[in-house]
Amino acid sequence: MQKLAWQQHGFRSANFSGTDGIKRFGVPGTVDQVTSVTELPSNDAMQAIIAILQKQQG
């Protein structure tokens, strides 16, 4: 999920090694360094997100 989020949307996390420049996404307003984060959604919400992503890929 982290790889998909990085490749398609530029989302970054501390433990994913996709470190090429954010500029490659061409998304206005993106920054090179993430200075603040928020907690993940609840497990129920994450499971719903995963199910939707799996449907889109399959």
C-alpha positions in Angstrom: 0.0 0.0 0.0 2.9 2.4 0.8 4.5 1.7 -2.6 1.2 2.4 -4.4 0.6 5.6 -2.4 4.2 6.7 -3.2 4.0 5.9 -6.9 0.5 7.3 -7.6 0.2 10.1 -5.0 3.6 11.0 -3.6 2.7 10.0 -0.1 5.8 9.2 2.0 6.3 7.3 5.2 9.4 6.8 7.4 9.8 3.2 6.4 9.4 3.2 2.6 12.5 3.6 0.6 11.0 5.5 -2.3 13.3 8.4 -2.1 13.5 9.9 -5.5 12.5 13.6 -5.7 9.0 14.5 -5.0 9.2 17.0 -7.9 8.8 14.1 -10.4 5.1 13.9 -9.6 4.5 17.5 -10.8 2.0 18.2 -8.0 1.9 21.8 -7.0 2.4 22.5 -3.3 4.4 19.4 -2.4 7.5 19.8 -0.2 10.8 17.9 0.0 10.6 17.3 3.7 7.6 16.2 5.8 7.6 18.2 9.0 4.4 16.9 10.6 2.3 13.8 10.5 -1.1 12.5 11.7 -2.2 9.1 13.1 -3.5 6.5 10.7 -7.2 6.0 10.4 -8.8 3.2 12.5 -8.4 -0.4 11.5 -11.9 -0.5 10.1 -11.2 2.5 7.9 -7.9 1.0 6.7 -9.5 -2.3 5.9 -12.1 -0.4 3.8 -9.4 1.5 2.0 -7.4 -1.7 1.3 -10.6 -3.4 -0.1 -11.2 -0.5 -2.4 -7.6 -0.5 -3.7 -7.7 -4.2 -4.2 -10.8 -3.9 -6.4 -9.2 -1.2 -8.4 -6.1 -3.3 -9.1 -7.9 -6.6 -9.8 
